[in-house]
Amino acid sequence: MDLKHYGHKDAKDIRALLLDIHDDAYAEERDDFHSRDRFAQFVDAWSAKETWACVIGFEKGDPVGYAYGAAFSPGGWWRGVQDPAWLTPETRVFAVSELMVDPRWRKTGASVALHDALLGTQNADYATLFVDTAHPRVIALYEEWGYGKLSESKPFDDAPLYAVMVKQLSKPR
């Protein structure tokens, strides 16, 4: 798989591709929360951050999937989620906002390759992400990758309940 890295300044050029992959990944979902229009709002909000980073995987020129996220501001954490005890103003946290793979590429190792390529570009102490609690196998997969469940969050009224997961990337300073 050919991995290509993008940043905040590239967001408008890859936006449609991100939305198209989302449509394929969520083709079976019929709720408004997983709609293209709603997801576009999330893409725009995250990619507006200066620290936004994205990795897209391609196989023979066709998109396989992507991972993107952004660093929280120093000492920052998820809105509405209690700060963990280890979070200080100096703690560097990278939030993996999306990890999405075309359904044809699931269970091929593409997800972990995209995830690791994204985190490999970050200078962070911790990575964090949300996982829908209705998908315990996905939670278990992230646990295999070194994440642990910290708490739960429902960030929007129409959102699913998410497991808030964290992975330590470097030794505390």
MOMO-V143428 format. One record per backbone hydrogen bond with DSSP energy under -0.5 kcal/mol. CO is the residue of the C=O (numbers start at 1). NH is the residue of the N-H. E is the energy in kcal/mol with one decimal. If there is no record, write none. Layout:
BEGIN
CO;NH;E / CO;NH;E
END
This chain:
BEGIN
1;3;-0.6 / 2;58;-2.5 / 4;56;-2.5 / 6;54;-2.3 / 7;10;-2.0 / 7;11;-0.6 / 8;11;-1.1 / 10;13;-1.1 / 10;14;-1.2 / 11;14;-0.6 / 11;15;-1.2 / 14;18;-2.3 / 15;19;-2.4 / 16;20;-2.4 / 17;21;-2.3 / 18;22;-2.1 / 19;23;-2.3 / 20;24;-1.8 / 21;25;-2.6 / 22;26;-2.4 / 24;27;-1.0 / 26;29;-1.3 / 31;34;-0.8 / 32;35;-1.6 / 35;39;-2.5 / 36;40;-2.5 / 37;41;-1.2 / 38;42;-1.3 / 39;43;-2.7 / 40;44;-2.6 / 41;45;-2.3 / 42;46;-2.7 / 43;47;-2.7 / 44;48;-0.9 / 46;49;-1.7 / 49;52;-1.8 / 52;8;-0.9 / 53;69;-2.0 / 54;6;-2.9 / 55;67;-2.1 / 56;4;-2.6 / 57;64;-3.3 / 57;65;-1.0 / 58;2;-3.1 / 59;62;-1.9 / 62;59;-2.8 / 64;102;-3.2 / 65;57;-2.6 / 66;100;-2.9 / 67;55;-2.7 / 68;97;-1.2 / 68;98;-2.2 / 69;53;-2.6 / 70;95;-2.7 / 73;76;-3.3 / 78;81;-1.7 / 84;87;-1.6 / 86;88;-0.5 / 88;91;-1.3 / 91;75;-1.2 / 91;93;-0.6 / 92;125;-2.4 / 92;126;-1.9 / 93;72;-2.8 / 93;95;-0.5 / 94;96;-0.7 / 94;128;-2.1 / 95;70;-1.6 / 95;97;-1.0 / 98;68;-2.5 / 100;66;-2.9 / 102;105;-2.9 / 103;106;-1.1 / 105;108;-0.9 / 105;110;-0.6 / 109;113;-1.8 / 110;114;-2.5 / 111;115;-2.8 / 112;116;-2.9 / 113;117;-2.0 / 114;118;-2.2 / 115;119;-2.6 / 116;120;-2.0 / 118;121;-1.5 / 119;122;-1.7 / 122;124;-0.8 / 125;169;-3.6 / 125;170;-1.6 / 126;94;-2.7 / 127;167;-2.8 / 128;96;-3.0 / 129;165;-3.0 / 131;163;-3.5 / 132;135;-2.0 / 135;138;-0.8 / 135;139;-1.8 / 136;140;-2.5 / 137;141;-1.9 / 138;142;-2.3 / 139;143;-2.1 / 140;144;-2.0 / 141;145;-1.2 / 142;147;-2.5 / 143;146;-1.5 / 148;166;-2.4 / 151;164;-3.0 / 153;162;-3.4 / 156;159;-1.5 / 161;133;-2.9 / 162;153;-2.3 / 163;131;-1.8 / 163;165;-0.7 / 164;150;-3.7 / 164;151;-1.2 / 165;129;-2.0 / 166;148;-2.3 / 167;127;-2.7
END
